[in-house]
Amino acid sequence: MGASSALAANPGGVSATPPASPAPSGSSTRAPKPPPGAAPVAARTRDVAYHGPVYEKTTTGQVVPYLPVTEAAPESSVTGGSAVGVIASTKPNLLVPGSLARYVEGLAAAPMNAPAAVQAMIWAANQLIGLPYIYGGGHASFSSPGYDCSGTVSFALHGASLLKVPEDSSELEGFGAAGEGRWVTIFSNPGHAYMTVAGLRLDTSAADDPSNEQGPRWRPLRAGNGGYVIRHPVGF
């Protein structure tokens, strides 16, 4: 599971004590080179502002321009824009042109060029945005009033039908294949776990995030991801 909410505010959100055991056999922080065209997993800027076109995939499968109902909440209530998407009980399935996910009103808009599983992963993770950090949340069941770090990662992977049972951060060290993925990369150690999906970071820790908000959130990429075992879902 993840570190407590207090510890999650530290860079990386890792445990205050050294890892009790080494990484699983075959896993290492020295990972293979990323595949050609891989989405970025690190960035020097914390700016995630996006001002391009945004679309929504409706329940009938149509792709239409996204029209947020901005009067549902004041813009100042959530860092980065309107809180409409975040407070909605069911989050919209947002899409943007290209191959990178974009930060829209606290949610992630999936890239149109991404595989369906990656889009489903992003839309599943969006359902957690705004929920609190709860240590152990998302482990007894994928359904929880709040989530910890590995519970959040597990939920996103489950949303893409890539994980049947929640895994803690140590178990995620052995998930999938080693190294960065084309679309999805998981960073895990015995104390913390987070992931990047199509260029955005899904993390319960506010490290390197100006919002300083805890709990499952889409955040800027970190400048570096040292100290973690790097894995990715096979094929993604």
Secondary structure, DSSP 8 states (H G I E B T S, - for coil): ----HHHHTSGGG--SS--SS---TT--SS-----TT---S--S-------S--EEE-TTS-EEE----GGGS-GGGBTTB-SHHHHSSS---EEESSSS-EEETTEEEEETTS-HHHHHHHHHHHTTTT--B-TTTTTS-S--SSB-HHHHHHHHHHHTT--SS---HHHHTTSSEES--SSEEEEEETTEEEEEETTEEEESS-TT-TT---SSEEE---S--TTSEEEE-TT-
